[in-house]
Amino acid sequence: MTTETLLSQHEAVIAEVLEAYPEKAKKSREKHLGVDTPEGVKGACDATKSNKQTVPGVMSQRGCAYAGSKGVVWGPIKDMIHISHGPIGCGQYSRAGRRNYYIGTTGVDTYVTMNFSTDYNEKDIVFGGDKKLKAALAEIDALFPLNNGISIQSECPIGLIGDDIQAVAKGYKKESGKPTVAVSCEGFRGVSQSLGHHIANDMIRDEVLPDNSYKKDFESTPYDVAIIGDYNIGGDAWSSRILLEEMGLRVIAQWSGDATYKELTIAPKAKINLLHCYRSMNYVVRHMEQEFGVPWMEYNFFGPSKTTESLRKIAAFFDESIQAKTEAVIAKYTAMTDAVVAKYRPKLEGKTVMLYVGGLRPRHVIGAYEDLGMKIIGTGYEFGHGDDYKRTKDELNSTTLIYDDTNEYELEQFVKRLKPDLVASGVKEKYVFQKMGLPFRQMHSWDYSGPYHGYDAFAIFAKDMDLALNSPVWAHTKAPWESN
Amino acid sequence: MQDVENIVNGQKLFLKPEYQEVFKNKKQFESNTGSTNPEKVIEIAKWTTTWEYREKNLAREHITINPAKACQPLGAVMAALGFENTMPYVHGSHGCVAYFRSYFTRHFKEPTPCVSDSMSESAAVFGGLSNMKEGLRNCKALYKPDMIAVSTTCMAEVIGDDLNAFVIGARKDAEGELDNTPIPAAHTPSFVGSHITGYDNMMNAILQELNMVEEGVEAPKDAERINIIPGFESYLGSLKEVKKIASMFSDKIVMIGDHEDQWNTPAGEYKLFAGGTPLSVAKTARGAGTTISLQKYSTQATAKTIKGEWKQNYVTCNPIGLGGTDEFVMKLSELTGKPVPAELTKLRGQLVDAMQDSYPYMHGKKFAIWGDPDFLLGVVSFLVEMGAIPVHVLCHNAPRKNWEKEMQAILDKCTFKEECHIWAGKDLWHLRSLLFTEPVDFMIGNVYGKELYRDTKIPLIRIGFPIFDRHHLHRYSISGYEGALNLLTWITNSVLDALDEETKEIAKTDYFFDCVR
């Protein structure tokens, strides 16, 4: 099919799907939907509206600022305790669901999968909870003496009832001498989890980076780098780190999957910050560039093509010895990934995929699918901004439906019309599409598998996609006595 | 590096020596004590198992650690999904709804429909009326529900949105589009009670909305009709079994709030809504002779409406375990005037027979158990019926009135009652201290017991909500005689699994590794 026919077909699909909305909602939603092609100049990636209010009354897949701060940025820092400050629910729903892997003795020197909550009741709402918070901080220190700091993650009511958590944190920090950071990431702030990332970044900027205690005696090498924006889901940062180390670099910090407080403070000592998830941590690398003169570079470790491209890009920043080692690393692993491609590509070639995820994945995983001969026909961001969509354009290799902040209704309709072979999205969407007999992979949690970053991880990715697409279970959907 | 013939995921990948080297190398940049001073971690870990730590821990008042409860709107979503073609609508931020949907979906492995009206900063300043106006219309247009069940988040509650006025306002502005759609609305602030309170408030609002009568007008009566409200029931099989038992007595017994089918839809086609109590049935609930609640503590506000406003006969039963099911069955017999059918007597006999087959393995075994108040009353009474010892009974969301007394009455029947403790309002980090200082043989609880299992090595028998890391348990019943048989099977076989674990050591303990137990 020619690009033009596909383009007009996709546009027709959008128009059809929009018909169901009342006028006002339709007007709003049509700005978030479009089609783009690798050739086109002013396609949807340039024109799509994003980072706007979600239309009320729909099943949005978006989360909130608290989810962006506690759930994404702060939560994985393993030797700090993160308090879900407010009512009981938020901390419970976000407990241990993101698979931010870490090494440590949980409850003793590390705390990631635990849930600390101030469990607000009506009295706290009416009279304020600052006293309670202060007492909670002291109780935590008494029971968890090895914690290296506490962050306070605000839930909705905190900002509304006028609690002064900044003052409490400041006072407690002075008293205890320990890092105590109040983050005003109330869920109602902004339009999605994205503002929560930003607020979280700002608090790292203001409360963590100025701490020079670990920087003082830090012995630098010319090859120090920091991994920024990798949450170590299923161990992603570990399977990335190994490559950087093999090419002769020293990874001095990992933000924030499997991170410790020390790694947060020493990151400005890096010669370069390597940024994986641009959306959630671009703010703080920009700050480190301005304040500490640390340059930053985006990279993509999904699939061998992008990984190799990224390794070379990173190596180019360093000297020839690193570049030579990098080529050796590439050669060593390419032999393996070629074998992976040889094994799986014949089984996956030509299969089409629709993506709907957050962060960096709506564009970053495209290359990995293409390494397996698969084709992306639709993609979109839950909480992307214009710069994400612009970056997506470079990754497109075929006519692609673009949907921003799409909701359950739209996604279901798009999938029914575009008929992809695989849908890759989140847990809320998973069973909707599986019920239709469509293979599905969760691309937030790697569907309880992973890691998916780096060369070793690509083998897992390939195996998982084959598992999803070629499982015999999809063939059982229709009963033998039912006609097609 | 991966062996392409044997690709492994993270579980085994990171055990390879090159990754172990990565972990070792990373330690120099880390500040957690495990990397800087590993002996200290061992020392503190040991300290957390002591009586001294336990006392400090139990004295804790301000920080909750590893709770065993969730917040109101979660329960409201479950209550709403018990009605046919009903969309749960949360007036508040969409972040909350993303959490509720994920939470249920991880438990049931099923989609969970629910919308929000995406309130944000402007709503915080100006109130959420315009969100509600737009939201209800969009919801109706897209998802075509027959009823929209509105609950609130803490945000809407704190800013003091006038829920009823908002719904009326939204209806007025909807150009007729919402005219025939009931929109019950419940205040479900997250800072009051727990998920069971939210279930109650939503159920109450739905029943009130659907059963409004004008003053002086009598609702049509049907004295033979019996309503059954299941409560926050996460075992879909329990709903099915309760309905089956009820149908043996009368076809005039209906379940009000039946979410069984919603989270158990077949493959082949995706439908937003499935099953649920038909609205026509819910609308005549007021005229029934009796309403039976199966979870007394999840339906307290609802009970007030039924008893006070409807002046209806209201009873509570808890058909978990043998005695609880007997009471339920006898109550149905009494209310319908029919003798207990022979089939039920047979099922009861089969259960008792099974209990008598397996009792040596549960007898005298010590258990720690946690969960919602009514769940605990049921399962603990079953443990006592089997001769087990419920040493630690922990209820984080224990109701202030009467629950402890009721639980104590059950424990008083235990042969070893002086060993049993009730821990009301305590969390699972408290339980950790209790388990280290006064250990038990088994734990019964939800997925959050997993870390307790890792730390204490006490086997966890997964019964409760939520269970994210095992599949399909929610499909079974824990209610009725067959449900009790499931409890018996799961618990007995867990005891036997543990026995095999303990006796499998070759040439040392495996003389007791019996093929017949």
HADDOCK unambig.tbl for C-alpha pairs under 7 A between the chains (distance, minus, plus):
assign (segid A and resid 20 and name CA) (segid B and resid 141 and name CA) 6.54 0.50 0.50
assign (segid A and resid 20 and name CA) (segid B and resid 142 and name CA) 6.06 0.50 0.50
assign (segid A and resid 21 and name CA) (segid B and resid 138 and name CA) 6.61 0.50 0.50
assign (segid A and resid 21 and name CA) (segid B and resid 141 and name CA) 6.26 0.50 0.50
assign (segid A and resid 21 and name CA) (segid B and resid 142 and name CA) 6.44 0.50 0.50
assign (segid A and resid 22 and name CA) (segid B and resid 138 and name CA) 6.48 0.50 0.50
assign (segid A and resid 22 and name CA) (segid B and resid 141 and name CA) 6.82 0.50 0.50
assign (segid A and resid 54 and name CA) (segid B and resid 118 and name CA) 6.32 0.50 0.50
assign (segid A and resid 56 and name CA) (segid B and resid 116 and name CA) 6.50 0.50 0.50
assign (segid A and resid 56 and name CA) (segid B and resid 117 and name CA) 3.95 0.50 0.50
assign (segid A and resid 56 and name CA) (segid B and resid 118 and name CA) 5.23 0.50 0.50
assign (segid A and resid 56 and name CA) (segid B and resid 131 and name CA) 5.88 0.50 0.50
assign (segid A and resid 56 and name CA) (segid B and resid 134 and name CA) 6.15 0.50 0.50
assign (segid A and resid 56 and name CA) (segid B and resid 135 and name CA) 4.27 0.50 0.50
assign (segid A and resid 57 and name CA) (segid B and resid 115 and name CA) 5.51 0.50 0.50
assign (segid A and resid 57 and name CA) (segid B and resid 116 and name CA) 5.31 0.50 0.50
assign (segid A and resid 57 and name CA) (segid B and resid 117 and name CA) 4.65 0.50 0.50
assign (segid A and resid 57 and name CA) (segid B and resid 135 and name CA) 3.65 0.50 0.50
assign (segid A and resid 57 and name CA) (segid B and resid 136 and name CA) 5.83 0.50 0.50
assign (segid A and resid 57 and name CA) (segid B and resid 138 and name CA) 5.40 0.50 0.50
assign (segid A and resid 57 and name CA) (segid B and resid 139 and name CA) 4.76 0.50 0.50
assign (segid A and resid 58 and name CA) (segid B and resid 115 and name CA) 5.32 0.50 0.50
assign (segid A and resid 58 and name CA) (segid B and resid 116 and name CA) 6.63 0.50 0.50
assign (segid A and resid 58 and name CA) (segid B and resid 138 and name CA) 6.69 0.50 0.50
assign (segid A and resid 58 and name CA) (segid B and resid 139 and name CA) 5.84 0.50 0.50
assign (segid A and resid 59 and name CA) (segid B and resid 114 and name CA) 6.34 0.50 0.50
assign (segid A and resid 59 and name CA) (segid B and resid 115 and name CA) 4.68 0.50 0.50
assign (segid A and resid 59 and name CA) (segid B and resid 116 and name CA) 6.96 0.50 0.50
assign (segid A and resid 60 and name CA) (segid B and resid 94 and name CA) 6.97 0.50 0.50
assign (segid A and resid 61 and name CA) (segid B and resid 98 and name CA) 6.22 0.50 0.50
assign (segid A and resid 62 and name CA) (segid B and resid 94 and name CA) 6.58 0.50 0.50
assign (segid A and resid 62 and name CA) (segid B and resid 95 and name CA) 6.34 0.50 0.50
assign (segid A and resid 62 and name CA) (segid B and resid 98 and name CA) 6.54 0.50 0.50
assign (segid A and resid 63 and name CA) (segid B and resid 94 and name CA) 6.25 0.50 0.50
assign (segid A and resid 63 and name CA) (segid B and resid 95 and name CA) 3.91 0.50 0.50
assign (segid A and resid 63 and name CA) (segid B and resid 98 and name CA) 5.82 0.50 0.50
assign (segid A and resid 64 and name CA) (segid B and resid 94 and name CA) 6.92 0.50 0.50
assign (segid A and resid 64 and name CA) (segid B and resid 95 and name CA) 4.31 0.50 0.50
assign (segid A and resid 79 and name CA) (segid B and resid 32 and name CA) 5.26 0.50 0.50
assign (segid A and resid 87 and name CA) (segid B and resid 190 and name CA) 5.80 0.50 0.50
assign (segid A and resid 87 and name CA) (segid B and resid 191 and name CA) 5.08 0.50 0.50
assign (segid A and resid 88 and name CA) (segid B and resid 70 and name CA) 6.06 0.50 0.50
assign (segid A and resid 88 and name CA) (segid B and resid 71 and name CA) 5.98 0.50 0.50
assign (segid A and resid 89 and name CA) (segid B and resid 70 and name CA) 4.90 0.50 0.50
assign (segid A and resid 89 and name CA) (segid B and resid 71 and name CA) 4.63 0.50 0.50
assign (segid A and resid 89 and name CA) (segid B and resid 190 and name CA) 6.95 0.50 0.50
assign (segid A and resid 92 and name CA) (segid B and resid 70 and name CA) 6.36 0.50 0.50
assign (segid A and resid 93 and name CA) (segid B and resid 99 and name CA) 5.62 0.50 0.50
assign (segid A and resid 93 and name CA) (segid B and resid 103 and name CA) 6.23 0.50 0.50
assign (segid A and resid 104 and name CA) (segid B and resid 34 and name CA) 6.40 0.50 0.50
assign (segid A and resid 108 and name CA) (segid B and resid 41 and name CA) 6.54 0.50 0.50
assign (segid A and resid 108 and name CA) (segid B and resid 44 and name CA) 6.67 0.50 0.50
assign (segid A and resid 108 and name CA) (segid B and resid 45 and name CA) 5.82 0.50 0.50
assign (segid A and resid 109 and name CA) (segid B and resid 32 and name CA) 5.91 0.50 0.50
assign (segid A and resid 109 and name CA) (segid B and resid 33 and name CA) 5.78 0.50 0.50
assign (segid A and resid 109 and name CA) (segid B and resid 34 and name CA) 6.48 0.50 0.50
assign (segid A and resid 109 and name CA) (segid B and resid 41 and name CA) 6.58 0.50 0.50
assign (segid A and resid 110 and name CA) (segid B and resid 32 and name CA) 6.91 0.50 0.50
assign (segid A and resid 114 and name CA) (segid B and resid 66 and name CA) 6.05 0.50 0.50
assign (segid A and resid 115 and name CA) (segid B and resid 65 and name CA) 5.62 0.50 0.50
assign (segid A and resid 115 and name CA) (segid B and resid 66 and name CA) 4.85 0.50 0.50
assign (segid A and resid 116 and name CA) (segid B and resid 63 and name CA) 6.70 0.50 0.50
assign (segid A and resid 116 and name CA) (segid B and resid 64 and name CA) 5.72 0.50 0.50
assign (segid A and resid 116 and name CA) (segid B and resid 65 and name CA) 4.62 0.50 0.50
assign (segid A and resid 116 and name CA) (segid B and resid 66 and name CA) 6.42 0.50 0.50
assign (segid A and resid 117 and name CA) (segid B and resid 63 and name CA) 5.91 0.50 0.50
assign (segid A and resid 117 and name CA) (segid B and resid 64 and name CA) 5.00 0.50 0.50
assign (segid A and resid 117 and name CA) (segid B and resid 65 and name CA) 6.35 0.50 0.50
assign (segid A and resid 118 and name CA) (segid B and resid 62 and name CA) 6.33 0.50 0.50
assign (segid A and resid 118 and name CA) (segid B and resid 63 and name CA) 5.00 0.50 0.50
assign (segid A and resid 118 and name CA) (segid B and resid 64 and name CA) 5.86 0.50 0.50
assign (segid A and resid 119 and name CA) (segid B and resid 64 and name CA) 6.37 0.50 0.50
assign (segid A and resid 120 and name CA) (segid B and resid 191 and name CA) 5.44 0.50 0.50
assign (segid A and resid 121 and name CA) (segid B and resid 191 and name CA) 4.43 0.50 0.50
assign (segid A and resid 121 and name CA) (segid B and resid 192 and name CA) 5.65 0.50 0.50
assign (segid A and resid 122 and name CA) (segid B and resid 191 and name CA) 5.63 0.50 0.50
assign (segid A and resid 122 and name CA) (segid B and resid 192 and name CA) 6.04 0.50 0.50
assign (segid A and resid 132 and name CA) (segid B and resid 62 and name CA) 5.88 0.50 0.50
assign (segid A and resid 135 and name CA) (segid B and resid 62 and name CA) 6.19 0.50 0.50
assign (segid A and resid 136 and name CA) (segid B and resid 62 and name CA) 4.81 0.50 0.50
assign (segid A and resid 136 and name CA) (segid B and resid 63 and name CA) 4.86 0.50 0.50
assign (segid A and resid 139 and name CA) (segid B and resid 60 and name CA) 6.65 0.50 0.50
assign (segid A and resid 143 and name CA) (segid B and resid 57 and name CA) 6.95 0.50 0.50
assign (segid A and resid 146 and name CA) (segid B and resid 33 and name CA) 6.66 0.50 0.50
assign (segid A and resid 156 and name CA) (segid B and resid 154 and name CA) 6.95 0.50 0.50
assign (segid A and resid 156 and name CA) (segid B and resid 155 and name CA) 5.64 0.50 0.50
assign (segid A and resid 157 and name CA) (segid B and resid 154 and name CA) 6.49 0.50 0.50
assign (segid A and resid 157 and name CA) (segid B and resid 155 and name CA) 5.86 0.50 0.50
assign (segid A and resid 157 and name CA) (segid B and resid 158 and name CA) 6.49 0.50 0.50
assign (segid A and resid 160 and name CA) (segid B and resid 158 and name CA) 6.98 0.50 0.50
assign (segid A and resid 187 and name CA) (segid B and resid 93 and name CA) 6.88 0.50 0.50
assign (segid A and resid 187 and name CA) (segid B and resid 95 and name CA) 6.69 0.50 0.50
assign (segid A and resid 188 and name CA) (segid B and resid 93 and name CA) 5.90 0.50 0.50
assign (segid A and resid 188 and name CA) (segid B and resid 119 and name CA) 6.58 0.50 0.50
assign (segid A and resid 188 and name CA) (segid B and resid 120 and name CA) 4.37 0.50 0.50
assign (segid A and resid 188 and name CA) (segid B and resid 121 and name CA) 5.78 0.50 0.50
assign (segid A and resid 189 and name CA) (segid B and resid 120 and name CA) 5.90 0.50 0.50
assign (segid A and resid 189 and name CA) (segid B and resid 121 and name CA) 5.60 0.50 0.50
assign (segid A and resid 190 and name CA) (segid B and resid 120 and name CA) 6.47 0.50 0.50
assign (segid A and resid 190 and name CA) (segid B and resid 121 and name CA) 6.82 0.50 0.50
assign (segid A and resid 191 and name CA) (segid B and resid 120 and name CA) 6.71 0.50 0.50
assign (segid A and resid 234 and name CA) (segid B and resid 10 and name CA) 6.45 0.50 0.50
assign (segid A and resid 235 and name CA) (segid B and resid 10 and name CA) 6.52 0.50 0.50
assign (segid A and resid 242 and name CA) (segid B and resid 22 and name CA) 6.35 0.50 0.50
assign (segid A and resid 252 and name CA) (segid B and resid 29 and name CA) 5.92 0.50 0.50
assign (segid A and resid 253 and name CA) (segid B and resid 29 and name CA) 6.84 0.50 0.50
assign (segid A and resid 260 and name CA) (segid B and resid 30 and name CA) 5.52 0.50 0.50
assign (segid A and resid 260 and name CA) (segid B and resid 31 and name CA) 5.61 0.50 0.50
assign (segid A and resid 260 and name CA) (segid B and resid 32 and name CA) 6.29 0.50 0.50
assign (segid A and resid 261 and name CA) (segid B and resid 31 and name CA) 6.27 0.50 0.50
assign (segid A and resid 262 and name CA) (segid B and resid 29 and name CA) 6.86 0.50 0.50
assign (segid A and resid 262 and name CA) (segid B and resid 30 and name CA) 5.89 0.50 0.50
assign (segid A and resid 262 and name CA) (segid B and resid 31 and name CA) 5.22 0.50 0.50
assign (segid A and resid 263 and name CA) (segid B and resid 29 and name CA) 6.12 0.50 0.50
assign (segid A and resid 263 and name CA) (segid B and resid 30 and name CA) 6.20 0.50 0.50
assign (segid A and resid 336 and name CA) (segid B and resid 4 and name CA) 6.89 0.50 0.50
assign (segid A and resid 339 and name CA) (segid B and resid 4 and name CA) 6.75 0.50 0.50
assign (segid A and resid 340 and name CA) (segid B and resid 4 and name CA) 6.15 0.50 0.50
assign (segid A and resid 427 and name CA) (segid B and resid 102 and name CA) 6.45 0.50 0.50
assign (segid A and resid 428 and name CA) (segid B and resid 101 and name CA) 6.40 0.50 0.50
assign (segid A and resid 428 and name CA) (segid B and resid 102 and name CA) 5.64 0.50 0.50
assign (segid A and resid 428 and name CA) (segid B and resid 105 and name CA) 6.53 0.50 0.50
assign (segid A and resid 428 and name CA) (segid B and resid 111 and name CA) 6.18 0.50 0.50
assign (segid A and resid 429 and name CA) (segid B and resid 111 and name CA) 6.94 0.50 0.50
assign (segid A and resid 431 and name CA) (segid B and resid 109 and name CA) 6.79 0.50 0.50
assign (segid A and resid 431 and name CA) (segid B and resid 110 and name CA) 5.40 0.50 0.50
assign (segid A and resid 431 and name CA) (segid B and resid 111 and name CA) 5.45 0.50 0.50
assign (segid A and resid 432 and name CA) (segid B and resid 111 and name CA) 5.80 0.50 0.50
assign (segid A and resid 432 and name CA) (segid B and resid 270 and name CA) 5.94 0.50 0.50
assign (segid A and resid 435 and name CA) (segid B and resid 267 and name CA) 4.48 0.50 0.50
assign (segid A and resid 435 and name CA) (segid B and resid 268 and name CA) 5.54 0.50 0.50
assign (segid A and resid 435 and name CA) (segid B and resid 269 and name CA) 5.64 0.50 0.50
assign (segid A and resid 435 and name CA) (segid B and resid 270 and name CA) 5.45 0.50 0.50
assign (segid A and resid 436 and name CA) (segid B and resid 267 and name CA) 6.59 0.50 0.50
assign (segid A and resid 436 and name CA) (segid B and resid 268 and name CA) 5.16 0.50 0.50
assign (segid A and resid 436 and name CA) (segid B and resid 269 and name CA) 4.86 0.50 0.50
assign (segid A and resid 436 and name CA) (segid B and resid 270 and name CA) 5.75 0.50 0.50
assign (segid A and resid 437 and name CA) (segid B and resid 267 and name CA) 6.85 0.50 0.50
assign (segid A and resid 437 and name CA) (segid B and resid 268 and name CA) 6.04 0.50 0.50
assign (segid A and resid 449 and name CA) (segid B and resid 9 and name CA) 6.29 0.50 0.50
assign (segid A and resid 450 and name CA) (segid B and resid 9 and name CA) 5.78 0.50 0.50
assign (segid A and resid 450 and name CA) (segid B and resid 10 and name CA) 5.87 0.50 0.50
assign (segid A and resid 451 and name CA) (segid B and resid 9 and name CA) 6.86 0.50 0.50
assign (segid A and resid 451 and name CA) (segid B and resid 10 and name CA) 5.89 0.50 0.50
assign (segid A and resid 456 and name CA) (segid B and resid 1 and name CA) 6.20 0.50 0.50
assign (segid A and resid 456 and name CA) (segid B and resid 2 and name CA) 5.61 0.50 0.50
assign (segid A and resid 459 and name CA) (segid B and resid 7 and name CA) 6.49 0.50 0.50
assign (segid A and resid 460 and name CA) (segid B and resid 7 and name CA) 6.50 0.50 0.50
assign (segid A and resid 460 and name CA) (segid B and resid 8 and name CA) 6.73 0.50 0.50
assign (segid A and resid 460 and name CA) (segid B and resid 9 and name CA) 5.79 0.50 0.50
assign (segid A and resid 477 and name CA) (segid B and resid 267 and name CA) 6.11 0.50 0.50
assign (segid A and resid 477 and name CA) (segid B and resid 268 and name CA) 5.42 0.50 0.50
assign (segid A and resid 478 and name CA) (segid B and resid 268 and name CA) 6.53 0.50 0.50
